Amino acid sequence: MAVSLPRGFTSFVTNVGIKDATDDFTVVATNTPVSASGVFTQSRFAGPSVLVSREHVSSGHAQAVVVISKNANVATGPIGLQHAREITESVAARLSCQPRDVLIASTGVIGRTYPIDNIRRGIAGLPIPLPDNVADRVAQGIMTTDTVPKISTAAVAGSEATIVGVAKGVGMIEPNMATLIALVFTDADIDSTTLDATFRRVVNRTLNCVSVDSDTSTSDTAIIMASGVAGAVENESFENALHEVLLSLTHQIARDGEGAEKLIEVHVDGARDDDQAKRVAKSIVNSPLVKTAIHGADPNWGRVAMAVGKCETDTDIDQTKVVIRFGSQELFPNQVSDKDLEQLSSYMRGDTVRIHVSLGVAKGISGGTSGGTATVWGCDLTDGYVRINADYTT
């Protein structure tokens, strides 16, 4: 059954000839400017779409978002920025709103300008009013090398409001913003200041905790818009529902990583603080040796010890206090037998592998869960990933 966008939003998805015959041009809009927030890549090579959207959403409001897939329009110089601004201006003219109220996101190959004439024709044919409100179409329209559309919904407890999120991203995924795009729409009535603070907190616990290949995209964009049609909501209930939506999208992104066959979840506790826990967890989930061992169900748990140990600036990590587990199986500091390794290999053949590391840094820790904690998600590294990215532009 198709998922509808929350009340107050309409959409249109089509093909304008960016690269092939699949959908590549998406617009979602409201009738008037609404509360909005955006979190973007910290890359020093951020694309024009990021630069324009960062500028526009700084007002705390937006009326529409445009997504162009299969062309990132990054590293394209002044003409790339000119084209991004032209698109927001042209869409604004069609929607009868201000250009500053239109956000834009782009994803695809870096270093190529838009086929701007194709986009101009597509915008000229944009039906007004936008005829759809199908979230599934929006999720499909923003895809590049994704194998499945990514969509998640949640109700806000104690209200009539809902939250619907869509995302794309399977490669060049190590968000630091927070090639990932996430769009979240809600009919909750929430002021822009509260929306921005809430969105940033939740993004930091979800989208900023996923990594496919440790490469931060030039185009990472996460946007939320709130139409207000459903009325006021309780802040904690809204944040809980938003977390549910973004956590689901995070899992979907990790599981659909390019060539991926397994989801990896790494939980670190007993750290000095949450930042240290996250740093160590990312070191584990990003390790090519850990990822390939999990792909092959090779019970070489020592690679996790390596990944913890290479956080050499965290001098308060003492290997004698560290505990390493796969699933519920404790592997260090225990002496591991051949039978233990067979059990570990069997566990690693599943489609989800969970690694739990207790650092024992926080005072009073002895393999417990006190102190700083973090959970991150990623995927295994397969020959499929190599093949996809070796042939990406050809």
C-alpha positions in Angstrom: 0.0 0.0 0.0 1.4 3.4 -1.0 2.5 5.8 1.7 1.0 9.4 1.5 2.9 12.5 2.4 1.6 14.2 5.5 -1.2 16.7 5.1 -0.2 20.0 3.6 2.3 18.6 1.1 2.0 17.9 -2.6 4.6 16.4 -5.0 5.6 15.7 -8.5 8.2 13.2 -9.8 9.3 12.8 -13.4 12.2 12.2 -15.8 13.8 15.2 -17.4 16.7 13.4 -19.0 19.5 13.8 -16.5 21.2 10.5 -17.4 18.7 7.8 -18.4 15.0 7.1 -18.6 14.4 6.7 -14.8 12.9 9.4 -12.6 15.4 12.1 -11.8 13.5 15.3 -10.9 11.4 15.6 -7.8 9.5 18.5 -6.2 7.7 18.5 -2.9 5.9 21.7 -1.9 3.4 23.4 0.5 1.0 26.2 -0.2 2.9 28.7 2.0 6.3 28.9 3.7 6.5 26.5 6.7 9.0 25.8 9.4 12.0 24.1 8.0 15.5 23.0 8.9 18.5 21.6 7.0 21.7 19.9 8.0 24.4 19.6 5.3 27.8 18.1 4.5 30.9 19.7 6.1 33.0 18.8 3.0 35.3 21.6 1.8 34.1 20.6 -1.7 30.4 21.1 -0.9 28.3 21.4 -4.1 26.2 24.4 -5.2 23.0 22.7 -4.1 24.4 22.6 -0.5 25.5 26.2 -0.7 22.2 27.5 -2.0 20.1 25.4 0.4 22.2 26.3 3.4 21.6 30.0 2.5 17.9 29.6 1.9 17.0 27.5 4.9 18.8 29.9 7.3 15.6 31.8 7.5 14.0 28.8 9.3 11.3 28.5 6.6 10.8 26.9 3.2 8.0 26.2 0.8 9.5 23.6 -1.6 12.4 21.3 -2.1 13.7 20.1 -5.4 15.9 17.0 -5.8 17.9 16.3 -8.9 19.3 12.7 -9.0 22.1 11.2 -11.1 24.1 14.5 -11.4 25.7 16.1 -8.3 26.6 19.4 -10.0 29.8 19.5 -7.8 33.2 21.0 -8.8 31.5 22.7 -11.7 32.6 26.3 -10.9 30.6 29.5 -11.3 28.3 27.9 -13.9 27.3 25.2 -11.5 26.2 27.7 -8.9 24.5 29.8 -11.5 22.5 26.7 -12.6 21.5 25.8 -9.0 20.2 29.3 -8.4 18.4 29.3 -11.8 16.6 26.1 -10.9 15.3 27.4 -7.5 14.2 30.7 -9.2 12.4 28.8 -12.0 10.6 26.4 -9.7 9.7 29.3 -7.5 8.2 31.1 -10.4 6.1 28.1 -11.3 4.9 27.7 -7.6 4.4 31.5 -7.2 6.7 31.7 -4.2 10.0 33.4 -3.5 13.2 31.8 -4.7 14.6 31.9 -1.1 11.8 29.6 -0.1 12.9 26.8 -2.5 15.6 24.3 -1.3 17.6 22.1 -3.7 19.5 18.9 -3.4 21.5 17.0 -6.0 23.2 13.6 -6.1 25.2 11.7 -8.7 28.5 12.0 -10.6 30.8 14.8 -9.5 32.4 17.2 -12.0 29.7 17.4 -14.6 27.3 20.3 -15.1 23.6 19.7 -15.3 22.1 19.1 -18.7 20.4 22.4 -18.0 18.3 22.6 -21.2 16.6 19.4 -20.2 15.9 20.7 -16.7 14.5 23.9 -18.1 12.1 22.0 -20.2 11.1 19.9 -17.3 10.4 22.9 -15.1 8.4 24.5 -17.8 6.2 21.4 -17.8 5.8 21.3 -14.1 2.0 20.8 -13.5 0.5 23.4 -11.1 -0.8 22.6 -8.6 1.5 19.6 -8.0 -0.8 16.6 -8.6 0.5 13.9 -6.2 1.2 13.2 -2.6 2.7 9.8 -2.8 5.8 9.4 -0.7 6.9 6.2 -2.4 7.3 8.1 -5.7 9.4 10.7 -4.0 11.6 7.9 -2.5 12.0 6.4 -5.9 12.7 9.7 -7.7 15.7 10.6 -5.6 17.5 7.2 -6.1 20.8 6.7 -7.8 22.6 3.4 -7.2 20.1 2.4 -4.5 18.6 -1.0 -5.1 15.4 -0.2 -3.2 13.6 3.0 -2.2 13.9 4.0 1.5 10.9 5.3 3.3 9.7 5.4 7.0 6.7 6.7 8.8 5.7 7.3 12.4 2.8 8.8 14.3 3.4 11.5 16.9 1.9 10.2 20.2 -0.9 12.2 21.7 -1.6 14.1 18.4 -3.0 13.6 14.9 0.5 14.4 13.4 2.6 12.1 11.4 6.2 12.1 10.1 7.2 10.6 6.8 10.9 10.4 5.7 12.6 9.2 2.5 16.3 8.8 1.9 18.8 7.8 -0.7 22.3 6.7 -0.3 24.3 3.5 -0.7 27.9 4.7 -1.5 30.1 7.7 -0.6 28.4 7.4 2.8 30.1 8.8 5.9 27.8 11.7 6.8 29.5 14.6 8.5 26.8 17.2 8.7 24.8 16.6 9.4 26.1 10.7 -1.6 23.2 10.9 1.3 19.9 12.8 0.9 17.1 12.6 3.4 13.8 14.4 3.2 11.5 14.5 6.2 7.9 15.9 6.1 5.5 16.3 9.0 2.1 18.0 9.5 3.0 18.8 13.1 2.8 22.5 14.1 6.2 23.2 15.4 8.2 26.5 15.4 11.3 26.7 13.4 13.7 27.1 16.3 12.4 24.0 18.1 12.3 22.1 14.8 15.9 22.9 14.0 17.3 22.0 17.5 15.3 18.7 17.5 16.3 17.8 14.0 20.0 18.3 14.7 19.9 16.3 17.9 18.2 13.4 16.1 20.4 13.5 13.0 23.5 13.3 15.2 22.2 10.1 16.8 21.0 8.5 13.5 22.2 9.7 10.1 25.6 10.8 11.5 26.0 7.3 12.8 26.0 5.4 9.5 28.9 4.6 7.3 29.2 2.5 4.2 32.7 3.3 3.0 34.0 6.2 5.2 33.8 8.7 2.4 32.0 11.9 3.2 29.9 13.1 0.2 30.1 16.6 -1.2 26.3 16.6 -1.4 25.0 15.3 2.0 21.7 17.0 2.7 19.0 16.3 5.3 15.9 18.6 5.2 12.8 18.6 7.4 9.6 20.7 6.7 6.6 21.0 9.0 3.3 22.1 7.4 1.5 22.6 10.8 -1.8 21.2 9.5 -2.2 18.7 12.3 -1.8 21.2 15.1 0.6 21.4 18.0 2.5 18.5 19.4 4.3 17.7 22.6 8.0 18.2 22.0 9.3 14.9 23.5 6.7 12.9 21.5 7.7 14.6 18.3 11.4 13.9 19.0 10.7 10.3 19.7 8.7 9.9 16.5 11.4 11.7 14.5 14.1 9.4 16.0 12.0 6.4 14.9 11.8 7.6 11.3 15.5 8.6 11.0 16.7 5.5 12.7 14.8 3.3 10.3 16.2 5.3 7.4 19.7 4.9 8.8 19.3 1.1 9.0 17.9 1.0 5.5 20.9 3.0 4.1 23.4 0.7 5.9 21.7 -2.5 4.8 21.5 -1.3 1.1 25.1 -0.1 1.0 26.7 -0.7 -2.4 27.2 -4.4 -2.8 26.3 -5.0 0.8 25.1 -8.4 2.1 25.1 -7.8 5.8 24.2 -5.1 8.3 26.9 -4.3 10.9 25.9 -2.6 14.2 28.7 -1.5 16.6 27.9 -0.4 20.1 30.5 1.1 22.3 30.1 1.9 26.0 32.2 2.6 29.0 33.8 5.5 27.2 35.0 8.8 28.6 32.1 10.5 26.8 29.8 10.0 23.8 32.3 11.5 21.4 35.0 9.0 22.3 32.5 6.2 22.1 31.4 7.3 18.6 35.0 7.7 17.4 35.9 4.2 18.4 32.7 2.7 17.0 33.3 4.5 13.7 36.9 3.2 13.6 35.5 -0.4 13.9 32.7 -0.1 11.4 34.9 1.7 8.8 37.8 -0.8 9.0 38.1 -2.6 5.6 39.6 -5.6 7.5 36.6 -5.8 9.9 34.2 -5.3 7.0 35.8 -8.0 4.8 36.0 -10.5 7.8 32.3 -10.1 8.4 31.6 -10.5 4.7 33.5 -13.8 4.7 32.3 -14.9 8.2 36.0 -15.1 9.1 36.1 -15.3 12.9 39.1 -12.9 13.1 37.8 -10.9 16.0 41.4 -9.5 16.5 40.6 -7.0 13.7 38.2 -5.3 16.1 41.0 -5.0 18.7 43.1 -3.5 15.9 40.4 -0.9 15.1 40.1 0.1 18.8 43.8 0.3 19.2 44.4 2.6 16.2 42.5 5.4 18.0 46.0 6.3 19.2 45.1 9.8 20.4 42.7 8.3 23.0 45.5 7.6 25.4 43.1 6.8 28.2 42.0 3.5 26.5 43.8 0.7 28.3 43.6 -2.7 26.5 43.5 -4.5 29.9 40.1 -3.0 30.6 38.5 -3.5 27.2 35.8 -6.1 26.5 35.0 -7.3 23.0 31.8 -9.2 22.1 30.1 -10.4 18.9 26.4 -10.8 19.6 26.3 -12.2 23.2 29.7 -14.0 22.8 32.5 -12.5 24.8 35.8 -12.9 23.0 38.2 -10.7 24.8 39.8 -10.8 27.4 38.7 -14.4 27.4 41.0 -17.1 26.0 39.2 -18.1 22.8 39.1 -21.8 21.8 38.6 -23.4 18.4 35.0 -24.1 19.5 34.5 -20.4 20.3 35.8 -19.5 16.8 33.4 -22.0 15.2 30.5 -20.5 17.1 31.6 -17.0 16.1 31.9 -17.9 12.4 28.4 -19.4 12.5 27.1 -16.1 14.0 28.8 -14.0 11.4 27.1 -15.9 8.6 23.8 -14.2 9.6 22.5 -11.1 7.8 23.1 -8.9 10.8 26.3 -8.8 12.9 26.4 -6.9 16.2 29.7 -5.9 17.8 29.8 -4.7 21.4 32.9 -3.1 22.9 33.1 -1.9 26.5 36.2 0.4 26.8 36.3 0.5 30.6 37.5 4.2 30.5 34.7 5.7 32.6 35.3 5.6 36.3 34.0 2.4 37.9 33.5 0.6 34.6 34.1 -3.1 34.5 32.5 -4.1 31.2 29.4 -2.2 32.1 27.3 0.3 30.2 28.0 3.4 32.2 29.9 6.3 30.7 29.8 7.5 27.1 28.0 5.4 24.6 27.4 5.3 20.9 25.9 3.0 18.3 26.8 3.2 14.6 25.7 1.2 11.6 27.5 0.0 8.4 27.8 -2.9 6.1 30.2 -5.5 4.9 32.7 -4.9 2.1 32.1 -7.1 -0.9 33.5 -7.5 -4.4 30.1 -6.0 -5.5 31.1 -2.7 -4.0 34.4 -2.7 -5.9 32.7 -3.6 -9.1 30.0 -0.9 -8.8 32.5 1.8 -8.1 35.1 0.7 -10.6 32.5 1.0 -13.3 30.5 4.0 -11.9 30.8 6.5 -14.7 31.2 4.0 -17.5 
